[in-house]
Amino acid sequence: MPTFEEQRQEVIHLAQFCAAKGWLPATSGNLSTLVSRGGEALQIAITRSGADKQQLSPDDVLLIDEHMHVLNSEQYRPSAETSVHVELYQKLEDCGCILHVHTIYNNLISELYGDGGGVDVNGHELLKALGHWEEDASIRIPIVPNWADLGRLGRAVGEVAQKDVPLVLVRNHGIYAWGDSPAAARRHLEAAEFLFEYLYRLRSA
């Protein structure tokens, strides 16, 4: 497994990528990578609460365990939504990185389709980036309510998370995208954001 220092740098690089896209406005969003699991206790590298992701420093990335205890700092606390990350790492054995961002299009899509509990995407080329190569590919991206109780939010995201659709929308809030590596999580998020803009513009045409 990669070391915490290596995964901390991955989180910083991911923050730079997402911030350059405008996907982390103000201090919103949270990003994490897996450090260890299995025979060893679950440990993840995750952005701290309140950090400006556009100017993330090494001290802004914390090492935490499955109980959300910070293992490398007494100064900072982890993101308020750490419970969602822990839930996904515990449920999905191949999850190695999670990206949570807030964008205009993922918020619009989550509100437009939220009453139905999900948004369907059919036959689009970008589904290949999510691992769906069949000609008539179709997926349903789940949408959960934006529960103020973050433990409840974590359980809600975990309940609908699917291995073959690495995305969950939180209504009027943002998206959780994941993959078995930072590169895969980034690819899934980038494809999702393209699809959300496409769906919104198509609906508005």
Secondary structure as GFF3:
##gff-version 3
##sequence-region A 1 205
A	DSSP	alpha_helix	4	20	.	.	.	ID=ss1
A	DSSP	beta_strand	30	36	.	.	.	ID=ss2
A	DSSP	beta_strand	43	47	.	.	.	ID=ss3
A	DSSP	three_ten_helix	53	55	.	.	.	ID=ss4
A	DSSP	three_ten_helix	58	60	.	.	.	ID=ss5
A	DSSP	beta_strand	61	65	.	.	.	ID=ss6
A	DSSP	alpha_helix	82	91	.	.	.	ID=ss7
A	DSSP	beta_strand	97	101	.	.	.	ID=ss8
A	DSSP	alpha_helix	104	113	.	.	.	ID=ss9
A	DSSP	three_ten_helix	114	116	.	.	.	ID=ss10
A	DSSP	beta_strand	118	122	.	.	.	ID=ss11
A	DSSP	three_ten_helix	125	130	.	.	.	ID=ss12
A	DSSP	beta_strand	138	144	.	.	.	ID=ss13
A	DSSP	alpha_helix	150	160	.	.	.	ID=ss14
A	DSSP	beta_strand	167	170	.	.	.	ID=ss15
A	DSSP	beta_strand	174	179	.	.	.	ID=ss16
A	DSSP	alpha_helix	182	204	.	.	.	ID=ss17
###
